[in-house]
Every structure is written in C-alpha cells, then in structure tokens.
Amino acid sequence: MTNQQLQQRKSQVIARGQGNVYPVYIERGENAELWDVDGNRYIDFATGIAVCNTGHSHPKIVAAVKQQLDRFSHTCVMVNPYESAVELAEKLTDAAPGDSDKKAIFVTTGAEAVENCVKIARAYTGRRGVIAFNGGFHGRTNLAMALTGKITPYKHLFGPFPGDIFHAPFPIACHDISVQDSLKALDTLFKVDIAPSDVAAIIVEPVQGEGGFYPAPAEFLQALRERCDQHGIVLIADEIQTGFARTGKMFSFEHAGVEADLMTMAKGIAGGFPIAAVVGKSEIMDAPLPGGLGGTYGGSPVACTAALAVLDIIAEENLVTRAVELGQLFNEHLQSLQQKFPQLIFDVRNQGAMIALELGKSTDEFIPNPELTQALISKAADYGLVLLACGFYGNVIRFLPALTMSDAIAEEGLDKFEQLFIEQSQA
C-alpha cells in the first residue's frame, strides 16, 4: 500500500474531525528518523507532539515492553494491582518539584489527568470555580475544552460547556501583555465574576503548548502561588507537554522554583505508550473517596513498564542537559535565519527543547502570518521533515526534537528547514 492509497482508505472510514497533518503513513521509526510506506525518510521535529522524548523505538523501552507482554498485558490496577504501578508512583512523586509529601493516580490521557485535577481540587476545597488562561490548551474532553482558551478548532461546534470556568490573559511580553496586566485581570476577575473564596483551582501551563510556546515568566508563576496561598486555591501545573526533561528541567515549574499543589503528566511519560498521571500533595490527593478516581486502562502494566524505562533513560543519558544543548543549537540556526528574514520572523524563543519560530508580516508592528506558517507545514514532507504549527493566531512553527537526537541529524534537519523557508518565503 502507498501513502496515497492509505489516505484514500482513511478518508472513507475515519471521521474528518480526526484529520492528519500529512498524508504520510509511517512504516518504522528509529530515534529521530521516520520512514514511510513509500520508503521516504523524514527527520522528525514533532516526536508525536512531544511524546517520544526518548526517540522512536528506544531499545530499552522495546525490551522492557516485550518482557512485560510475556507476563501479562492487563488486570486493571483498581482490581489486581502490580509492582510496576507502585514503583512508577514512587518515582513520579519523588521527581515532582517541591518537598511536600505526594501521591499519584494513573489515567490514560492528558485530558483525563486535567479533569481529575479539577475533581480532586473541588473535592478538597468544596468550591466550584476554575480559572484558566487565554491561549491555554488542556484537552478535547468537554471539561478540558471549557478550560482551553482557544475556540477554533478545539471548541467550535461542541458547546455548551460546563459552567464556573473563567479565563484570564496569559502574560506574553512580545505581544505587549505584561505580568502585571495578567495579574490585574485576575484580580479584576475576582471582583467581577467569581469571588476567590469560590475558586477551587487555577490551572496553568508553564509553557503554553498549542497556544504558541510562550514560557510563563517566573515572577508570574510565583505570583500565582502567592495568590493561591492567600485564598486557599489549588494551583494546578499542566505539565503534559513540558514534562520529562523537555524544557531543560525534569518539569518546567522548576525553572520558577514553584511547587504546584497538583500537576498533570502525560505525553513524554512513557515513550509512546498511553498513560497519564496526576501527582500532588498527599492531603489534597486523598480528598476524593475510594472509587472516585480511576479508569479501566489507567496505569496499564505495559505503559508503566515503558514509563519506568523512560525515567531510567532520562537519567542514564542525561537528557535534561541534552534538552538545553538542543535548544541552543536550534536557537543559533533559527536566529541566523531571522537575521536574513527579519520582516518574516517575528520571534525565536525556547525553553530547553521547546523551540518556537513565530512568523509575521512586518518589522514595524506585529501582524501574524498564518499563511506562511501553513505553507511551511504543507511542504515540509517534500523536504523530508515532520513539523507542527501552533499559536493563538496559527502563526508559530514549533520544534519538538527527540532529546536523543544527534547534533548531525539536528543540523541536517535545520538545513532542510532553511531551504524550505527560503522557497516558501519567495513563493
């Protein structure tokens, strides 16, 4: 079967809402490279949306999973548990930022982790309201969509959404939204829409993912921590895209020296196997009654085993440091490209190996350029690249290289990207 034939088959049986960025069907992957059914090779700058931080088919993960499959594949952790789930919970609670005693639960997806954070926060506080931020992304289930701060494509056609959800501006200096602007809006929200005594939780991404890879300033996260402490509000760190060494720390909140009350974990947790977690302060995590949390596939023994292998690889291969090195390498190339095209590249930014190229149309003022962004995405496969876009305005190219990617592959991919950019900027 060819890519074209498979795409025709897909269009007949899979709903259009679950679209695909590329009509490219993968046959195999190795570290930072992919090969499709037509034999074409690609350098992967997406890693399945920050899932394969340890690269594709890392041999240690493959070996661990095969060994687990020889034993058993499922019993349900809520019926007959197993040691790998206990060990993974021990390691995740130990790795989470802060000195508080912590506990964990396992679910299957990032959206589930977000929803369970809200359940736990409401059970603990007895309050109703949840505050999120403009441009934030927290998932595609109904409550997670309500928390998400962007309509198209995530919320369009899908309402009504749950009530008692509120949004405040996220600080983005390059778009003239300061930390003080955001905090003032939050304080105004407390006066206009919901009293802080009615707020169960504030949820925030330390680096906005779908929103455009904007890092939250440390002073902003610290100020949120102070306000949550002042008003008895649970602070939720959504670390789904930022976790597991991606940002040059194990978790991004560490950059600000802030301990959240609850945090979500998913994506890079298990090298491609579906599992997610909530980790938080023990007192808060124990607020729901037995049976109030969980799910049939949450904490799959296969995924737990893969996640334990991922944690070993991060430590053994020093991927936290490697994320910083890759971020510097990408920045050098992309800033050089910005110097050549200052009218088109509005900003280059990163936190570790979460790297963004924001595209505009003018050097005098910010005018987003989603047209060039989409042209780059649509032509990337022709240059042997897998790229992703993001951004509140749809004008950001995001780079999420495997943290195991070699300098040589990174350089090759960045050279290909420069060729692609030059061609599309002149089209």
N, C-alpha and C positions, 0 to 999 in steps of 0.2 A: 504493500500500500504506500502511495506517495502522500506528501503533505496535502496536495490539492484534493485527492480522493478522500482522505480522512476528514478534511474540513467540510466537504460536501456531505459526508455521512453525519458529522456532528450537527450540522445545521438542520438536519431532518429530525433529530431525536433529542437534542439538548436545547432547552428554552433560551431564547435570545438574551434574557436577563443575565444569564451566566455566560457572558461573552469571553473571548480570548484576545489578548493584545496582538498576538502573532499567529498566523496560520502555519505554525511550525510545530511539528509533533516530535517529541524527543524520544530517542531510542536508548540513549545511555548518557551518563554524566560521570565525570571524574574531576574532583576538586573544583576548579573554577572554569571548566570547559564542558560544553554540551555538544552532542551530535544528534542530528535529526534523522528521520527515516529515509531521507534522500541522500544521506551521507555528508551533509554540510556541517561544518564545525562553527561553534559560537563561543565567544568569551562572555561569561555570564556576569553582568554588572547588577543583577537583580536578586539572585540567590533565593528565588521563590518568595519574594518580598521579605527579606531578612530572616528567612528560616534556616537556610543552610550556612550558618556562620562558620561551621567546621568543614565546609566544602561538600560537594556531592560524593556520596558513597565512600565516606571515610572508612578505611579498612577496619578500624577499631569498633566503629558503630556497627558495621555489617557483621563482624564476627560476634559481637555481643547479642545482636538481634537473632542471628541464626541459632545461637546456643539457647536462647530463651524459647524460641519456637519449637525446639526439640523437647522442651519440658512441658509447656502449656501456653496457650495464647490468651485465655480469658477465664476468669472465675467471678469477676466483679469485686472490686475492692471493698464494697459495702456488705458482701456476703462472706466470701472466703478471702481474706487479705493475703499478702505475700511480703517477703522481706524487702524486695526491691522498692516497693512503695514507701515503706518505713524509712529505708536508707535514703531515698531521694528527699523525703520530707526533712530528714535530719540535715542533709547537706544544703537544701534551699533555705531553711530557716537560719542556718549558720552563715550563709553567703549574703543574706539580705542586710542592707545597711542598718546600722544602729545597734545599741546594746540591749534593747528590751527583749524579754523572753518572747518567743514567737511560735506560732503554729501554722500549719498549712492545710489546705484541701486541694484535691485534684479534680479537674473537669476536663473537657475535651477541646474547647476552642477559646480564643481570646474573648469573644463576646460573652461566652458563659462566665468567664472569670470576672468580667466587668459587672455583669448582672448580679453575680454572687457577692461582689463587694458591696453593692447597693443594698442587697438583702441583709448582709451582716451589719452594715452601718445602721440601717433602720432598726434592726433588732436590738442593737447595743444602745442606741440613743433614744429610741421611742419617737423619733422625729420623722418627718415626711420628705422634706425638700432636698434636692441635689443640685449642685452648681457645677457646670462645665464651662468650657471656653469656646469662643468663636474659632472656627477652623479646626477644632479638635475632631479626632475620629476615634470611636470606641466600639464599632462593630455594626453588624447588619441585622441583629435581632431587634424586636420592637423597642425595648427599653434602651438598648445601646444606640439605636438610631436616634431616639429622642435626645440622648446625650451628645450625639455627634453634631458639630457646629457647621454643617455644610449641607445644603439641600440637594443639589444635583451632583452625582446620580444617586446618592445614598438614601435620601428621604422622599424624593419626588414620587408621587402616586401612592405612597404607603401609609399615609395617616388614616385615622387620628393616632396620636402618640400619647403615652402616659402623661399625666399632669405632674405638677410640682417639680418640673425640670426648668432650670434657669441658666442663662448664658451670660458671660461677661467677656470683654475684649481680652485677647491674649497679647502680651507685650511683644511688639516686633519693631525694633528700632529703625530698621531700614524702610519701614512703612509709616514712620512717624507715630507709632503707638508706644509710648514710654511705659516703664514700670509704674510710674505714678498715675498715668492715665488709666491703666488696668485696675490698680488698687482703688482709685477714686470711683471707678464704675462699680466695682464690687461693693464698696461701702454705700454707694447710692442704691444699689440693688437691695441691700439690707434695709434701707429706709423706705423703698418704694414698692417692692414686690414680695419680699419674704423676710420676716424677722430672723436674725441669726439664731435665735432660740428655737426656731422651727426647722433649721437646716441640719440634716443628718450628715451630709458629706460634701466635700469639694473634690472633684476628680480632675487631674491634670496630667498631660503628657510632658515629661521633662524636655523632650524634643518633639515638636509636633510632626507626625508622620505624614499622613495624607495631606495635612494642612500646608506642607511646604518645607519641612526640615528646618524649622525655626527653633533654636535652643531657647529654653526659658532662662533668663538671667538668674544667677544665683540669688541675688537680692530679692527677686520676685518669689522664688520658692521659699526662701527664708521668711518673707513677709506672710505668705500663706500659712506657713507653720505657726507663726505668731498669732494670726487671726483665728486659726482653728483651736489653738490652745486657749485663747481668750474666751471663745464662745462655746467650747465643748463640741466642736465639729470634727468629724473623722476626715483626715486627709488621705486621699487615695492617689497613689502614684501608678499611672498606667504605663508600665514598662514593657508592654508587649513587643514593640518594635525596637526599643532602646536597650533591652536586656542582653545578658550573656556575652559580655565583652565588646559589644558593638561600638560603644561610644568611647572606648579607652578607659573605662571602668567596668567592673562587673555589672553595675547598674548605674544609670545616668544620674539618679538623685545624689550619688556620692560626690559628684562634681560640686554640688552646692552644700555639702556637709549636712544634709537634711535627712531625718528619719521620718518616713511616712508611717501612718497607722496601719494601712493596708496597701498591698501592691499586687498588681496583676503580672503574671508571667505567661508567655506563650512563645510563638514563632521560633526563635533560636534555641529553645529549651531542649529539643531532642533531635536535632539534625534532620528533620523532615517527617518524623513520626508524630501523629496528632495527640497532643497532651497540652494542658494548660494548668495553671495553679493560681491560687490566692495565698499569699503569705502575709501574716500580720501579727500584731501584738496579741498575745495569748488571751488576755482579758476580753478583747474585742472579738476575736475569732470564736470564742466559746459562747458568745451571746445566743446564737440560734440553738434550738433544742435538737436532740438526736433525731436524725431523719430529715431535718430541714435543709440539709445541703447534700449535694452529690449528683450522681448520674450514672447510667449503666456502664458507659465506656470510660468514665473519668478515672485516671490513674491506671490505664491499660498496662499490664505487665511488660508487654513488648516495648511500649513507649517509655516506661520507667527505666527499663534496662538501657534503652538508647540514650535517655537523658543522663544517666549515670556515666555513660561513656563520654558524652559531650563535656561534662564537668571535668573529667579526667583529661581530655584533650585540651581544654582551655588552659588548665594548669600546666600540663606537660609541655605544650607547645607555646606557652607564654602569649596567648592570643590577645590579652588585654594590651600588652605593649605593642603587639603587631598591629592592632587597630589604629593606634596612634601613628605608627610608621606609614601605614597605608594612607591614612588621612593626609599626612604631609606630602606623600608622593602625588596623590591626586590633586591636592591644592596647587602644587608647583605647576603641574601641567595646565590645570584649568585657569589659574591666574595668568599664565603666559598667553593662553587663548583669549582671555578677557582683554589683555593689553592690545591684542590685534583687532578685537571687535568690541570696543568699549560701548558702542551705541546699541549693541545687541545683548551683551551680557551685563545685567544689572548688578548681580552679586554672586560671589563664590563664598560658600560657608561650609563649615563642618563641625561636628563633634565626634572625634575619632573617625571611624569609618562609616559614618552617616554623612554623606557629602552631597551638596546641592549646587546646581547651576541655575540661577534664576534669570529668565530671559525677558528683555524689554524691547522698546522701540525708540528710545530716545536717551541721550545723555543729560538732557536738561530737566526732565521730570520722569516719574515712574509711570510708564504705560506698559501694562503686561502684554506679552507676546505669546499667547497660546497657539497661534498658527504655526510659528516656527517650532515650538515645542512638539506639537503633534507631527509635523513633518519629520523631525528627527526620530521620533518613535517609530513612525510608519516605515522609514527607510533603514532603520538600524539593522534589521536582519540581513539586508543586502550587503552590509559591511561586516557580517559575522559577529554582531553584538546583540545582547539582550539588555534593553534599557527600560526604565519605568519613568513615567511622569507623575507629578503630584502638584499640590498647591491650591490655595483658595481660589486663584484665578486660572488654574490649569497651565501655569507658565514655568514650571520648575522641572528640570531633569534631576532625578535622584540616583545616586550611585550607592549600591549596597554590595560591595565586593565580598566574596568569601574571605574571612580573616586568615585563611590558609593560602590565599593566592600569592604566587611568587611575584617578585618585582618584574621579572621578564614578561610574564603574562599581563600584568597590570600595564606595563609600558606599551606592549603591543596593542592592548585594547584601547588605551588612551590615544595612541597614534591613529588607530582606526576611527575613533570618535572625532578627532580633529579633522580628518579627511571628510567625514560625514558632515560635520558642522560647516566646513568651508563650502561644500557643494550646496547644501540646503540654504545657507545664508545668501547665496548668489542666485538661487532659483527664482 
